[in-house]
Amino acid sequence: MNRDRVTAAAFNNAAWCDAVCRAQGRPGEFSSALWLNRAEVPRFYPNAVTLTPEGAARQIEALSALGLPGRWAIKDSFATLDLAPLGFAELFSAQWIHLAPERLAPARPGGARWVQVRDTAALSAWEAAWSGQSGSAGPEPAHAVFRPGLLEDAGTVFLAAYHEDTLVAGAIAYRAAGVVSLSNTFFTAAEAGTLRAELLGQLLAVFPGLPLVGYERGDELAAWCDLGFEPIGPLRVWLKT
């Protein structure tokens, strides 16, 4: 495990989770070992992200003893915790990935038109495509994961790719802790390989000189590694039953 790189990726991920929750009016809190949100969080997001391999277990044990409501998820960023005795079950495991900026190729002209999402209508259409909804109306504002406040966050960039008027790919890039995380990607299946490569070129233009990070598993992990990412360490996500 490359601890420094994993630490940066984990802090970036925690900061992104906090940004998403803050845009919904429910920010979390940071300690030296843990990001924590005691409130209900958006779907697919954890209530806690560990920031170091040490110290988080004691805080999680104390939180578990409080009997907090709901099905809490905890992202064990270093895959060092055994939370089964506290009533958690492992939801999935994955690998943090890292791509050094010097390994990024400049964007080349492709078949897609790439733009940054800058208004609420485009954001709603982006979330509809990301979640697999038909049409472009998107979810009701009260049920959206990504709220308009994120468009005002200087570290957040929503990218969308179009063929004419059809949205064919998208991703979120988030800058924090000296790295840029790549998450919530989606691609038209037939062109996924080409669109992934185009996306990396776009990120090089938007965030020159910064490494890219994220986490993946299975076929997605293999696809990103084929484009130059390298696995740097495991993580696990636990769910409170």
N, C-alpha and C positions, 0 to 999 in steps of 0.2 A: 504493500500500500504506500502510495506517495502521500504522506500525511498532510503536508502543507497544501497541496493541491486539493485534497479532499476537504480540508478545513475551509478553504476559500469557497469551494462549491457548496458545502453545507451552509455556510453563513449566507451566501447568495440566495440559496433556496429558502432559508428562513426569512430573509428580508422580503423575498417575493411573496411568500405566504402572508406575511404581515401587510404588504401593500394591498393584496387582494382583500384581506379582511378589513383593512382600514377603509377601503373604498366602499365597503358595506356598513361602515359605522361601528365596526367591532374590532379594533386593533388588538394585537397581542402585546406581550411584554417579553423583554430580553433579560436573561441573567448571563453569567459567564459561561454556563454549561448548556443552556437550554433557551429556545424560544417557545413560548407557551401562550395559548389562547384558552381562557376558561369559558368562553361563550360558544354558542353554536357557530360552526364554520361552514363555508360553502362546500358543496359536494366535491369529492375527490381531494379535499385538502385536509391536512392533519391538524390536530390540536397542539402538537408539540414536535419540535425538530431539535435533535441533539446537536450541539455545536463543538463538543470535544468528546474524546473517548472516556474521559473521567468526569465524575461528579454528577452526571445526569441521573444515574440510577437512583440515588437517594431522593432527588426531587420527584421523580416519577413515582417512587414508592409512597412518598408522603401524599401526593395527589391522588393516588389510587385509593388510599385509606379514607379519603374524604367522600367517596361514593358519589362523584360528580355524575350528573345525568347524561344520557345519550351514549352513543357508541364511539368512544374516543379512539382516534388513530394517532400513533406516535411513529415518527420517522427516526429510526435508529441509524444515524448517518454513518456510523463506523462499524455497524454490524457486530457490536460488542456486548449487547444486552440480551439477557434471557428474561423476558417479561411474562412467560407462561405462568410462573407461580403467583403473579399478580392478577391473573384472570385475563390475560391478553392471548390472542392467537396470531400467529404470523400470517399476514395477508399476502405478501409477496416479497421476493428479494430481487435486487437489481444491481447494476454496476454504475458507479459514477464514471463519466467519460470526459475527456479533455482533448482539446485541439489547439496546439500552439499557433499563434498568428502567422508565423513564417511558413506554415504548411497550408495556409489558405490561398487559393487561387483567385485572382481578380474575376469579377463578374464578366461573363461573356454574353453577347447577345443570344437570347433564347426565344422560345416560342411564347413565353408568358410575359405579361406586363406586371411588374412588381410595384406596389405602392405601399405607403404607410397609412394605416387606418387613423383618421384624424377627427371623425365626427361620430355622433351617437348612432345615426342610421347605419353607417358602414360598420360600426362595432357590433350592432345587433345582427346584421347580415353575416359578419364574420363568425359570431358565436353560433348562429344557426348552422353554418357549414361545418364548424368544428364539432358540434354535437350530433351531426348527421340528420338534422331536421330538413324536411323538404321545404322549398320556397325560401324566401329571404327575409321574412318578417322578424324572425328571431323570437326568443322567449319574452314573456311578459317581464317588464323591468324588475318587478319584485322577485322574480325567479331567476334572473340572470346571474351567472357566476362572475362575469367581468363587467363591472359597473363603469359608467362614464367617467368617474373620478380618476380612473387609471390613465385616461388620455391626457390628464394634466400632470402625471408623474414623470419627471424628467428622465428617470431611469428606465422607463417602460416603452417598448416599441412593439406595436402590432403590425405584422407584415402580411400582406395579402397578394396573391397572384391571380391574374385574370387572363382568360382567353376570351377576347371580346368582352362581353358582359357577364361571363360565367366565372364564378370564383372557383379556382381549381386547387389552391394550396394556401396554407397560412401557417403562422408561427408567432410565438411571443418571445422576444428577447428582453432580458432584464439585466441591467448593469449594477453591480454592487460588489464590494470586496475585491476590486481589481480584476474581475472576470465578468463575462457576459453569459448568462444561462440561456439555453435554447429549450423551449418547452411548448407543449400543447400544439405540436405540429400535426398537420393533416395534408394529404396529397391525393389527387386523382390517381387511382391505383395504376392505370396503364402508363402513367408518366412519372411515377414516384421517383425513380432514379434520377431523371433529368431535373426534376423540380427540386430535389434535395441539393444537387450540385449548384443550381442557380441560387437557391436560398443562401448557401454558404458564401457565395460571391456577394450577395446583397449585404450580408452581415459584415463582411470585410470593409465594404464601403461605408457603412453606418458607424461601425466601431473599429476604426483602424488601430492596429497594434495591440488589441486586447485578446486574450485567449477565450475560447468558447468552452463551456461546460454544460453538463446535463446529466441525466441518468436514464438508462434504458435496460431492456431485457429482451431475450428471445430474438425474433427476426429483426426487430428495430435496432437492437444492439449491433447485430451483424451488419445491417445496412449502413449505419453511421460509421462503424469501424472501417468499412470498405472505402469510405470517403476521407479517411485520415485520422479519425478520433482514436484514442487509445483508452482502454479501461484503466482506472487508477485506484479502484477500491470498491468493496461491496457495501451495500446498505440493505436494511430490512425495514418493512413497514408492518407494525403491529396494530391489531384492532382489539379494543376492549369489548368483551362479549357481555 
